[in-house]
């Protein structure tokens, strides 16, 4: 059941991303919205918050996948 849910979510995301890339409008991709949310182009604080959050999540997920302990 869960494999089906994750597959459906992944396909939905891939379709949304594909449509956003194909229509070439501003502010419709995940990366553009992430930049806007954290104001990475105009705010050093926003850039730092994003970088710390991204590195923290990436480090945690790497350990979680490799060790299955968290």
N, C-alpha and C positions, 0 to 999 in steps of 0.2 A: 504494500500500500504506500509506504513512505517513498519508495523508489519511484513510483508513479507520480507522486506529488512533486518531488524534486525535479523529475524529468519535465513535467508540465510547466513548472516555474521557469526552468532553464530555457525551454522552447519559447515561452511567452517573452522572457527577457530578450532572447536572441532576435525574435521577430520585431520587438519594439526598437531595439538597437539598430537593426537593419533598416527599418522604415526611417528612423531618425537620420541615419547616415545617407540614405538615398535621397531624401527631400532637401538636404543641405540648408535647412532653416537654422537660424541662430537659436541657442538656448533650448534645444530639444534632446540633446544627448546626455547621458549620465555624467560624463566628464565636464561638460559645460555647466550643468546644474551644480555639480560638486564645487567647481571653481566659484560659482556665484554664491553658493551657500556659505563657503568659508572665506569669500572675498580674497582669494589668493593672489589676484592681480594688483590689489590696492592696499592690502593690509598685511603688515609683517606679522602681527599677532594671529590673524586668520591663517596665514601660511604656516606659522609655527604650530598652531593647534592641529591643523590637518596633518602635518608631518609627524608630530608626536603620536597622534591617534593612529595613523596609518602604520607607522613602525611598531607601535605597541600591539596592534591587532595582528600584523603580519608575524611578529615574533611569537605571540601566543599561539596562533594557528599552526605555525610550523612545528612548535613543540607538541601541540595537541595531536597533530597528525602522526608525527614520528614516534611519540611515546604512549599515546592513548591514556594519559594519566590525569588530565585536568578536567 
